């Protein structure tokens, strides 16, 4: 494909991108201080930290960068290899670079030159047992349209089970590429479709990860600061029609057994 980034090989034989791009500085840089979280309830009232964006501004469904920062601070060291196979706008790459970690980003719809076009169900074979941490923020069933590629897991529905089958393939790949004892973190929300039902994506994916061979470390609840949660029409509909808006995401942390 066009726009593939330059790659190099480190002494361990792992390919990695030349991550030269970075989103521009923001006009205001006053943000809450970054701290390693010590409870299982995480809340940070900003998408980014510091004077620059992590990831591309305005990307739909972007991961809050402080989540990745906390995970890398706790579970990795400088020069460790981090992989995100639903890399989206590149937030994981930017946070890893801030913390002097190596990183590989994959996505079926690359948004930047330092993200490889790769299906998360089939990661590069040369990564087997070479990765120190995998973070993923996958599509939550069919809630967002990320692009035209038919391999996009975001086109699969939780209603008929195809979404779970695809995500199980992803989790198998994550298990393959991680070093023994290293960390896999899954950031996910449950799904509710009014008139159709509630789909507990988090619980289902957690159970599948355990069956595949991951050992649970902990379960974090991350407060969502989605602007739609504060919009009067959404809140009014939830009150009148007796359903809940999604107020938190799961952050599951596992180790490879």
N, C-alpha and C positions, 0 to 999 in steps of 0.2 A: 504494500500500500504506500501511498505517498505520505511524506512527513514522518517516516519512522526515525526516531532519535538515534544519534550515535550511541553505540554500546561498546563496553570494554569488558575485559575478563579479569577478575581479581585472582589472587593466588589460590583461592579455593576452587576456582573454575566456575564461579557463578557470574552470569551475565547481569549487567546492571546499566541503567540509563545515565547519560550525561545530563543531569537535571539543571539546565542553565536558566530556564524561564522562571519568573516569579511574578505574581500579581503586583500591581503598583501599590505604592504607599497610600493609605487612606488619609482623608483630610483631617480627621480627629483620631488621636491615638490613646485617649484616656480610657483604660479598661480596668476591670477589677484585677487584683494581683492573682497570678497563677500559683496555686498551692496543690500539693499532692493530697487528694481526698482520702479521708480516714474513716468515713462511714459508708454505708451502702445506699445512701441517698445523695445524688450529685446534682448540683444546680449551679449554673453559671449564666448570667443574663446577657450573653453576647455570643454570636456565632464564631468570632475570631478572638485572638488575644494579640496584644501588642500593636505596633504601628503599621503592620502590613496585613493583608489578607492571607489566610491559609486556604488554598483552593481558589476557584474562580468565583468572583462576586456574583450573587444572584442565581447560583445554580440550584435548581429545585431539589429539595430533599437532601441538601448537603449535611455531612456529619459535623457537629460542633467540634472545633479543633481541640478544645481543652480535654475532650474525652481521650483522644489519641495521645495527647501530651501526657496525661496521667498514666496511661497504659505503658508508654515507652519509658517513662521515668521509673516505674515500678519493676518492669519485667525485662528490660533490655539494658545494654551498656553501649558506649560508643563503639562504632564500627560493626555492631550486630546487623544482621540482615532482616528487614521487615518487608512483608508482602501484603498488598491489598489487591484482591482480584475483582473487586467492584469499586474501582478507584474513582469513578465519577469525575469530580472537578479537580482531583489531585491533592486534597487536603492532607492525606497521609504522607505523601511525598514531601510536602512543605514542612510538616511538623518533624518528620524524620531528619530532614536536612538541618533544621534548627538545632536538633539534639545530637548531631554528628553520627546519625545512624545511616547505613546504606538502605536503600529502599527500591522496590520494584512495584510498579503499578500496572495493573491489567484492567481492561474494560472492553465490553463488546461495542461500545460507542465512545472511542477516545475523544477527549476534549482538548488535549494538549499534546505536544510533541514528545513529552517524556512519559506518556502512557501507551503501552502496547495493546494492539487490538487482539485480544485473546478471550476465548470462552472460558469462564471460571470452572466449567466442568471438565476442562482438558488443559491443565497448566503444563508448562514446559517440563519435559522429562528430566532435564539436567538439574532440576531443583530438589530432587528426592533427598530427604534428610539433611537439607542444607539451610533451612530457614529458622530464625530465632523467635519470630513472632508473626502471626497472621492476624490481621484485623479485617473484618468485613462488615459492611453496612449494605445488605442486599436489598433488592426491591421488595416491597411489602405486598406481594401478589400483584394485582393489576392497577394499583392506585395512581401511578404516574407513567406517562409514555416517554421513554428516554430516546427513542429513535426507531428507524425502520428495520433494523436487522432482526430477522425472524428467530435468531438464537437467543434473543433477549429474554431472560427469565421473568422480567417484568410483564411479559405478555401472557404468562401462565396463571391460571386461576387457582386459588386455594379451594374453591368450591368443589372442583372435581378431582383434586389430589395431584394434578400435574405439577403444580408449584412445589409441593413437598418432595416429589420424586426427583425433580431437578436439583433442589437444594441438598438432598441427600448425596447426590453425585458430587456436588461442590465440597461438602464436608469430607467425603472420602479423599478428595484431592488435597484438601488442607491437611488432613492427617498424613498423607504421603510425603508432603514437602517439608513438614516440620521435623526438626531434630527431636529425638526422644526427650521428654521432660519439658519441652518448650511450650509456649503459650499460644492459644487460639482464643480470640475474643470476637463475639458476635453481637452486633448492635441491631436490634430489631423491634418493631412494634407489632402488636396484634392488629387485626383487620376487622372493621365493622362496615357492612354495606346495608344501608337502611332498606328494609323490606326484604332483604335476603338472608341476613344473619350475621352472627359474630364468629370469627375464625381465630382461634388462639395460636397464631403463628409461633409466638415465643415458646410456649410449652411444647409444641410439637417438634420444633427444631432442636430445642434443648434435649428432649428425649432421644431423638435420632442421633445427636452428637455423642451421647453417652453410649448408645448401642454400638456405634462405630468404633469406640475405643477411647474416647476422651474422658478424663476425670474432672468433675466439677471443682473449681476453686472457689467461686462465689457468684452471686447474682446481685447486680447493681440496678437500682431504679434511677433513671435519668429524667429529670423534669423537662418537659417539652415547652419551648417558648415559641410555638407556632402562632403567628399573628391571627390566624383564623379562629383560634381558641378564644380570643377576646372580642371577636366581631359579634355585634348584637344579633344579627339574623341567625348565625350558627347556634348561639347560645339559646335563643328563643325557640328554635326548632327542637333542640335537645330537651328543653324543659317541656314543651307542649307535646312532643311525640314520645317522651319517656325513653330516650337512649343516651348513651354517654359519648362524649368527645374523648379522643385519646389524649390523656394528660401526661403520659410517661412512656419511655422506651425501656426495654430490657437491655442490659449490658451483661451478657453471659461471659464468664471467664473460665477457661478450661486449660488443662495440661494434657499433652500427649502421653498416654500411658506407655 
